[in-house]
Amino acid sequence: MLHVASCEQAKELLNLKFGNRYVGKEQIALADVVNRVLAQSIVAKEDVPGFDRSTVDGFAVHAADTFGSSESIPALLRNIGEVTMGKSCELKCERGECVAIPTGGQLPQDADAVVMMEVTEDYGDGLVGITKPVGPGQNVIYRHDDVSFGEEIYSCGKRLKTTDIGALAALGVTEVLVSKRPIVGILSTGDEVVPFDVTPRIGQVRDINSVLLSASVTRTGALPRRYGICSDDDDMLQERISAMARECDVIFLSGGSSVGAKDALKRSVEALGEVYLHGIAVKPGKPTLFGEVNGKPLIGFPGHPAAVYFIYDLFADPLLRGMMGEIITLPPPCYKAKLTNTIPSNHGRQEYIAVSLTTEEGLLTADPLMSKSGLITQFTRADGYIEVPRDCEGFSEGDWVNVIAL
């Protein structure tokens, strides 16, 4: 790893090798589509709403009949009936007349506005006083104000949120064609790694990375499949990786990716497939490996959990989203904050520094969480991170920086 790729070169390579690995489509019920990616455009097959309706409880009127009305000189209208919820309204509202209407009720014929109940007075014998004027269209939603027949509501490649489910239900959609979710095989490697539910002996560490990667994959919307822990033995590693290549769409390995004669991970990938990249000029995450086995994308993550997070965010998350055909239209949330401490030069590597955010006198401040390589709990205090470009000599206390939200 004396010659490493820049972050931009690594992204280009990953896109070149795996940018067209779409995993396919499947039809699923509307109730199950939250966080799934559309594999088709959604076009409205009807108007929404399908009729003119009121947005308030009150009286449907001709707006012109209320012009000039006030509490001292109310407009007097004759109530000719009432709109019933859930039924078509056959009433026709003539000038000088009004019709009682509930929220969501169909607007009577010829009426063009609704007066809120709070600005009316009942004088008895069907006579209603209007104490505040309304304009044409006020308190009314017209047919297809929301959606028109034939209108494209969602484009292919959109990730559906919970709010989208209501819109699809309003359109009468019961099933949706979505992209399949990639199955991601996750394997931790290293003679020193033990399951996270085991008390480690001296020289051992708990398996953090497989749990962290599994949670990250779930957040992205793919399906994690954990393959446990494997020692740094070439034969055992190759057996596990071969199984993952048969059973999964993507392979994630962590640990065993550093410089030295014991680089079993790299040797095993080379024995089974091809290594495209080993080493990226980023900190943390320099020992990252990209490869392919049996036509399946493979990422070898460093052993440092914080590095796993950043490498996943930079490379693995976009890879999985691309495999689901997701079209990213918005950048991640970003905040301007003032540094509380100096961040020194990163010596030629693109560096990612976790920060915690606080507000002081109305200004957002970022406190760098500088930690040693093996520490993980300090990272949990982070609200976001800042990127230090590889040609930058760092930032000074008081500098304004962009903080990418976690």
C-alpha positions as CSV (number, residue, x, y, z in Angstrom):
1,M,0.0,0.0,0.0
2,L,2.9,2.4,-0.8
3,H,0.9,3.6,-3.8
4,V,-2.7,4.4,-2.8
5,A,-5.7,5.8,-4.7
6,S,-7.3,9.1,-3.9
7,C,-10.9,9.1,-2.6
8,E,-12.2,10.3,-6.0
9,Q,-10.2,7.6,-7.9
10,A,-11.6,5.0,-5.6
11,K,-15.2,6.1,-6.2
12,E,-14.6,6.2,-9.9
13,L,-13.2,2.7,-9.8
14,L,-16.1,1.3,-7.8
15,N,-18.6,2.9,-10.2
16,L,-16.7,1.6,-13.2
17,K,-16.6,-2.0,-11.9
18,F,-20.0,-2.2,-10.2
19,G,-22.1,0.7,-11.4
20,N,-24.4,-1.6,-13.5
21,R,-25.0,-4.4,-10.9
22,Y,-28.8,-4.0,-10.7
23,V,-30.3,-6.7,-8.5
24,G,-33.8,-6.9,-10.2
25,K,-37.4,-6.2,-9.4
26,E,-40.3,-7.6,-7.3
27,Q,-44.0,-6.7,-6.8
28,I,-44.9,-6.1,-3.1
29,A,-47.9,-5.0,-1.1
30,L,-48.3,-1.3,-0.4
31,A,-47.9,-1.9,3.4
32,D,-44.4,-3.2,2.8
33,V,-42.9,-0.5,0.6
34,V,-41.5,1.9,3.2
35,N,-37.8,2.5,2.5
36,R,-37.9,0.5,-0.7
37,V,-36.8,1.9,-4.1
38,L,-39.3,2.3,-6.9
39,A,-38.6,0.2,-10.0
40,Q,-41.3,1.9,-12.0
41,S,-42.8,5.4,-12.3
42,I,-46.2,5.9,-10.6
43,V,-48.8,7.6,-12.8
44,A,-52.1,8.7,-11.5
45,K,-55.1,6.8,-12.9
46,E,-57.6,9.2,-11.4
47,D,-58.0,12.7,-10.1
48,V,-57.3,13.4,-6.4
49,P,-59.6,14.6,-5.0
50,G,-62.3,13.3,-7.3
51,F,-64.7,16.1,-6.5
52,D,-64.7,19.7,-5.3
53,R,-64.8,19.7,-1.5
54,S,-64.8,21.9,1.6
55,T,-61.7,22.2,3.9
56,V,-63.8,23.5,6.9
57,D,-67.1,23.1,8.6
58,G,-69.4,25.9,7.5
59,F,-71.7,27.0,4.7
60,A,-71.1,26.8,0.9
61,V,-71.9,30.1,-0.7
62,H,-71.4,32.3,-3.7
63,A,-68.5,34.4,-2.6
64,A,-70.0,37.6,-4.2
65,D,-72.9,37.3,-1.8
66,T,-70.6,37.9,1.2
67,F,-68.7,40.9,-0.1
68,G,-68.9,43.8,2.3
69,S,-70.3,41.8,5.1
70,S,-69.3,42.5,8.7
71,E,-70.5,41.9,12.3
72,S,-72.5,45.1,12.2
73,I,-73.9,44.4,8.7
74,P,-74.0,40.7,8.1
75,A,-74.9,39.2,4.7
76,L,-78.2,37.4,5.0
77,L,-78.5,34.0,3.1
78,R,-81.2,31.4,3.0
79,N,-80.1,27.9,4.1
80,I,-81.5,25.4,1.6
81,G,-80.1,22.2,3.0
82,E,-77.1,20.2,4.2
83,V,-74.3,18.2,2.5
84,T,-74.1,14.7,3.8
85,M,-70.6,13.2,4.3
86,G,-69.9,10.2,2.1
87,K,-72.7,10.9,-0.4
88,S,-73.0,12.9,-3.6
89,C,-74.5,16.3,-3.2
90,E,-77.4,17.0,-5.6
91,L,-78.2,20.5,-4.2
92,K,-77.7,23.6,-6.4
93,C,-76.8,26.7,-4.6
94,E,-78.3,29.8,-6.2
95,R,-77.4,33.4,-5.5
96,G,-78.7,34.5,-2.0
97,E,-78.6,30.9,-0.8
98,C,-76.2,28.8,1.3
99,V,-75.8,25.1,2.1
100,A,-74.5,23.7,5.4
101,I,-71.3,21.6,4.7
102,P,-68.9,19.6,6.8
103,T,-65.1,19.4,6.3
104,G,-64.6,17.1,3.3
105,G,-68.1,17.4,2.0
106,Q,-68.8,17.8,-1.7
107,L,-69.3,21.4,-2.8
108,P,-72.9,22.0,-4.1
109,Q,-73.4,23.0,-7.7
110,D,-72.6,26.7,-8.5
111,A,-71.2,27.4,-5.0
112,D,-67.6,28.8,-5.2
113,A,-66.5,29.2,-1.6
114,V,-67.2,28.1,2.0
115,V,-67.7,30.3,5.0
116,M,-66.4,29.0,8.2
117,M,-69.0,28.2,10.9
118,E,-67.2,30.6,13.3
119,V,-68.2,33.6,11.3
120,T,-71.9,32.8,10.8
121,E,-75.0,33.4,12.9
122,D,-78.2,31.3,12.9
123,Y,-81.2,33.6,12.9
124,G,-83.8,30.8,12.8
125,D,-86.2,29.8,10.0
126,G,-83.3,29.0,7.7
127,L,-81.8,32.5,7.7
128,V,-78.0,32.6,8.2
129,G,-75.9,35.7,8.8
130,I,-72.4,35.9,7.4
131,T,-70.2,38.3,9.4
132,K,-67.0,38.0,7.3
133,P,-66.5,37.9,3.5
134,V,-64.8,35.2,1.6
135,G,-63.2,35.2,-1.8
136,P,-63.9,32.7,-4.7
137,G,-62.2,29.4,-4.0
138,Q,-61.6,30.1,-0.3
139,N,-61.8,27.1,2.0
140,V,-62.3,24.8,-1.0
141,I,-60.1,22.1,-2.6
142,Y,-61.1,21.6,-6.3
143,R,-61.1,18.4,-8.2
144,H,-57.5,17.3,-9.2
145,D,-56.0,20.2,-7.1
146,D,-53.8,17.5,-5.6
147,V,-53.2,15.1,-8.5
148,S,-54.5,15.1,-12.1
149,F,-55.2,12.0,-14.1
150,G,-52.1,10.9,-16.1
151,E,-49.7,13.0,-13.9
152,E,-46.4,11.3,-12.9
153,I,-46.4,11.3,-9.2
154,Y,-43.1,9.4,-8.5
155,S,-40.2,8.6,-10.7
156,C,-38.4,5.3,-11.0
157,G,-35.5,5.2,-8.6
158,K,-37.2,7.1,-5.8
159,R,-36.9,5.8,-2.2
160,L,-40.3,5.7,-0.6
161,K,-40.9,7.4,2.8
162,T,-43.7,6.8,5.2
163,T,-45.5,10.0,3.9
164,D,-45.5,8.5,0.4
165,I,-47.6,5.5,1.5
166,G,-50.6,7.8,2.2
167,A,-50.3,9.4,-1.3
168,L,-50.1,6.0,-3.0
169,A,-53.1,4.8,-1.0
170,A,-55.0,7.9,-2.1
171,L,-54.3,6.9,-5.7
172,G,-55.7,3.4,-5.0
173,V,-52.4,1.7,-5.4
174,T,-52.4,-1.7,-3.7
175,E,-49.1,-3.2,-5.0
176,V,-45.9,-1.5,-6.1
177,L,-43.0,-2.7,-8.3
178,V,-39.8,-2.1,-6.4
179,S,-36.1,-3.0,-6.7
180,K,-35.0,-6.2,-4.9
181,R,-32.8,-5.6,-1.9
182,P,-29.2,-6.9,-2.3
183,I,-28.2,-9.6,0.1
184,V,-25.0,-8.5,1.8
185,G,-22.7,-11.2,3.3
186,I,-20.7,-9.9,6.3
187,L,-17.7,-11.7,7.7
188,S,-15.3,-10.5,10.4
189,T,-11.7,-11.8,10.2
190,G,-8.8,-12.0,12.6
191,D,-7.3,-14.4,15.1
192,E,-8.0,-11.9,17.9
193,V,-11.7,-11.4,17.2
194,V,-14.3,-13.1,19.4
195,P,-18.2,-12.8,19.3
196,F,-19.5,-9.6,20.9
197,D,-21.4,-11.6,23.6
198,V,-18.2,-13.3,24.8
199,T,-15.9,-11.8,27.4
200,P,-12.5,-11.4,25.7
201,R,-9.3,-12.6,27.2
202,I,-6.1,-10.5,27.1
203,G,-5.2,-9.9,23.5
204,Q,-8.7,-10.5,22.2
205,V,-11.3,-8.0,21.0
206,R,-15.1,-8.3,20.6
207,D,-16.6,-8.4,17.1
208,I,-17.9,-4.9,16.7
209,N,-17.6,-4.5,12.9
210,S,-20.1,-7.2,11.8
211,V,-22.8,-5.7,14.0
212,L,-22.0,-2.2,12.8
213,L,-22.0,-3.2,9.2
214,S,-25.2,-5.2,9.6
215,A,-26.9,-2.1,11.1
216,S,-25.6,0.1,8.3
217,V,-26.7,-2.3,5.6
218,T,-30.2,-2.3,7.2
219,R,-30.3,1.5,7.3
220,T,-29.4,1.6,3.6
221,G,-32.3,-0.8,2.8
222,A,-30.4,-3.9,1.9
223,L,-30.4,-7.3,3.6
224,P,-27.5,-8.2,5.9
225,R,-26.5,-11.8,6.3
226,R,-23.8,-12.4,9.0
227,Y,-21.3,-15.2,8.5
228,G,-19.6,-15.0,11.9
229,I,-15.9,-14.8,12.5
230,C,-13.0,-16.4,10.6
231,S,-9.4,-16.7,11.7
232,D,-6.5,-15.5,9.4
233,D,-6.2,-18.8,7.7
234,D,-6.1,-18.8,3.9
235,D,-8.0,-22.0,3.4
236,M,-10.7,-21.2,5.9
237,L,-11.1,-17.7,4.5
238,Q,-11.4,-18.9,1.0
239,E,-14.0,-21.4,2.0
240,R,-16.1,-18.7,3.7
241,I,-15.7,-16.2,0.9
242,S,-16.7,-18.8,-1.7
243,A,-19.9,-19.6,0.3
244,M,-20.7,-15.8,0.5
245,A,-20.1,-15.4,-3.2
246,R,-22.6,-18.2,-4.0
247,E,-25.3,-17.0,-1.6
248,C,-25.0,-13.2,-1.6
249,D,-25.0,-10.3,-4.0
250,V,-22.3,-8.4,-2.2
251,I,-19.4,-9.4,0.1
252,F,-18.2,-7.3,3.1
253,L,-15.1,-8.4,5.0
254,S,-13.5,-6.6,7.9
255,G,-10.0,-6.9,9.4
256,G,-7.0,-8.7,8.0
257,S,-6.4,-6.0,5.5
258,S,-3.2,-4.3,6.8
259,V,0.3,-4.2,5.5
260,G,2.5,-7.3,6.2
261,A,3.0,-10.9,5.6
262,K,-0.2,-11.9,7.4
263,D,-2.4,-10.2,4.8
264,A,-4.6,-13.3,4.5
265,L,-7.7,-11.4,3.3
266,K,-5.9,-10.0,0.2
267,R,-4.3,-13.3,-0.6
268,S,-7.7,-15.1,-0.3
269,V,-9.5,-12.6,-2.6
270,E,-6.7,-12.9,-5.2
271,A,-6.9,-16.7,-5.1
272,L,-10.7,-16.6,-5.7
273,G,-11.1,-13.6,-7.9
274,E,-9.5,-10.2,-8.4
275,V,-8.3,-7.3,-6.2
276,Y,-9.0,-4.0,-8.0
277,L,-7.7,-1.7,-5.3
278,H,-5.8,-2.0,-2.0
279,G,-5.3,1.3,-0.2
280,I,-7.1,4.7,-0.3
281,A,-5.6,8.0,0.8
282,V,-8.2,8.5,3.5
283,K,-7.9,8.6,7.3
284,P,-9.3,6.6,8.9
285,G,-9.6,3.7,6.3
286,K,-6.4,3.6,4.4
287,P,-6.2,-0.3,4.2
288,T,-9.6,-0.6,2.3
289,L,-9.7,-3.2,-0.4
290,F,-12.0,-3.5,-3.4
291,G,-12.3,-6.7,-5.3
292,E,-14.6,-9.2,-7.0
293,V,-15.3,-12.9,-6.5
294,N,-17.6,-14.9,-8.7
295,G,-19.0,-11.7,-10.2
296,K,-19.9,-10.3,-6.8
297,P,-18.6,-6.9,-5.5
298,L,-16.3,-7.3,-2.5
299,I,-15.2,-4.6,0.0
300,G,-12.5,-5.3,2.6
301,F,-13.0,-2.9,5.5
302,P,-10.2,-2.0,8.0
303,G,-10.5,-3.4,11.5
304,H,-11.0,0.0,13.1
305,P,-14.8,0.5,13.7
306,A,-14.7,4.2,13.1
307,A,-12.9,3.5,9.8
308,V,-15.6,1.0,9.0
309,Y,-18.3,3.7,9.5
310,F,-16.6,6.2,7.2
311,I,-15.7,3.7,4.5
312,Y,-19.2,2.4,4.5
313,D,-20.6,5.9,4.2
314,L,-18.2,6.9,1.4
315,F,-18.2,3.7,-0.7
316,A,-20.5,0.9,0.4
317,D,-23.7,2.9,0.9
318,P,-23.6,4.4,-2.6
319,L,-22.7,0.9,-4.1
320,L,-25.8,-0.7,-2.5
321,R,-28.1,2.2,-3.4
322,G,-26.9,2.0,-7.0
323,M,-27.6,-1.8,-7.0
324,M,-31.2,-0.9,-6.1
325,G,-31.4,1.7,-8.8
326,E,-31.9,4.6,-6.4
327,I,-31.5,8.1,-7.9
328,I,-30.0,10.3,-5.3
329,T,-31.2,13.9,-5.7
330,L,-30.3,15.5,-2.3
331,P,-26.9,15.7,-0.6
332,P,-26.7,14.6,3.1
333,P,-27.7,17.2,5.7
334,C,-24.9,19.6,6.3
335,Y,-24.4,22.4,8.9
336,K,-22.1,25.4,9.2
337,A,-20.3,25.3,12.5
338,K,-17.4,27.1,14.2
339,L,-14.5,24.9,15.3
340,T,-13.6,24.9,19.0
341,N,-10.1,23.4,18.5
342,T,-7.4,23.3,15.8
343,I,-7.2,20.3,13.6
344,P,-3.6,19.8,12.4
345,S,-2.5,18.8,8.9
346,N,-3.5,15.3,7.7
347,H,-0.2,14.7,5.9
348,G,-1.5,14.0,2.4
349,R,-4.6,12.0,3.2
350,Q,-8.2,13.0,3.0
351,E,-9.3,12.9,6.6
352,Y,-12.6,12.6,8.3
353,I,-13.0,14.0,11.8
354,A,-16.0,13.2,14.0
355,V,-17.4,16.2,15.9
356,S,-20.0,16.9,18.5
357,L,-22.2,20.0,18.0
358,T,-23.4,22.5,20.5
359,T,-25.0,25.9,20.4
360,E,-23.3,28.9,22.1
361,E,-24.9,32.3,22.0
362,G,-27.0,31.3,19.0
363,L,-24.0,30.0,17.0
364,L,-23.4,26.3,16.2
365,T,-20.0,25.1,17.3
366,A,-18.1,21.9,16.4
367,D,-15.9,20.1,18.9
368,P,-13.5,17.7,17.2
369,L,-13.5,14.3,18.8
370,M,-9.8,13.4,18.3
371,S,-9.3,9.8,19.4
372,K,-6.7,7.1,19.1
373,S,-7.2,4.5,16.4
374,G,-8.8,1.7,18.4
375,L,-11.4,3.7,20.3
376,I,-15.1,3.3,19.5
377,T,-17.2,4.7,22.4
378,Q,-15.9,8.3,21.8
379,F,-17.3,8.1,18.3
380,T,-20.8,7.6,19.8
381,R,-20.7,11.2,21.0
382,A,-20.5,12.4,17.5
383,D,-23.3,14.4,15.8
384,G,-21.5,14.6,12.5
385,Y,-18.1,14.8,10.8
386,I,-16.0,17.2,8.8
387,E,-13.9,16.4,5.7
388,V,-10.3,17.7,5.6
389,P,-9.1,17.6,1.9
390,R,-5.8,15.8,1.3
391,D,-4.2,19.0,0.1
392,C,-5.3,21.0,3.1
393,E,-3.1,21.7,6.1
394,G,-5.9,21.4,8.5
395,F,-8.3,24.0,10.1
396,S,-7.7,26.5,12.9
397,E,-9.7,27.1,16.0
398,G,-12.5,29.5,15.1
399,D,-12.7,28.4,11.4
400,W,-16.1,27.8,10.0
401,V,-16.5,24.3,8.6
402,N,-19.1,22.1,7.0
403,V,-20.4,19.4,9.3
404,I,-22.0,16.4,7.6
405,A,-24.7,15.0,9.9
406,L,-24.4,11.4,11.0
